Amino acid sequence: MARRKLSTTIYITPEQSERLRVLHDRTKVPVSVFIREGIDLVLAKYDHMVPGQAPLLPDMKEPKG
């Protein structure tokens, strides 16, 4: 069963938009999926800044760097 998603507005640069469009054209993966994956990476990277919270994605490895 798909998880419920909330609608939000984000602002990206024209260059980011173009690169995401090209990535979508090549992979057929929706841009929204790439944006959610990017958010997950940021949340995992800064997980230590939200003390007392359960991990958002327990099986996700912390990105290097």
SVG drawing of the C-alpha trace seen along z (x, -y; Angstrom):
<svg xmlns="http://www.w3.org/2000/svg" viewBox="-2 -29 35 31">
<polyline fill="none" stroke="black" stroke-width="0.4" points="0.0,0.0 1.4,-3.4 2.0,-5.9 0.0,-9.1 2.0,-12.0 1.6,-15.7 1.7,-18.4 4.3,-21.2 6.0,-23.8 9.7,-24.0 11.8,-26.4 14.7,-25.1 17.1,-26.7 16.6,-26.4 19.7,-24.3 18.4,-21.9 15.1,-21.7 16.8,-20.9 19.1,-18.2 16.1,-16.6 14.1,-16.7 17.0,-15.0 17.4,-12.4 13.6,-11.7 13.8,-11.4 16.6,-8.8 15.2,-6.8 11.5,-7.4 11.5,-7.9 9.3,-10.8 11.1,-13.9 9.1,-13.8 10.8,-10.5 14.2,-12.0 13.2,-14.9 11.9,-12.6 15.1,-10.6 17.1,-13.8 15.1,-14.8 15.7,-11.4 19.4,-11.8 19.5,-15.2 17.3,-13.9 19.7,-10.9 22.7,-13.2 21.3,-15.4 19.6,-12.8 21.9,-13.5 20.5,-17.0 17.0,-15.7 17.7,-14.1 15.1,-11.7 13.5,-10.9 13.3,-7.4 15.2,-7.0 13.1,-8.0 14.4,-5.2 16.0,-2.5 17.5,-0.6 19.0,-3.6 22.7,-4.0 24.2,-7.5 25.7,-9.1 29.5,-9.5 30.9,-13.0"/>
</svg>
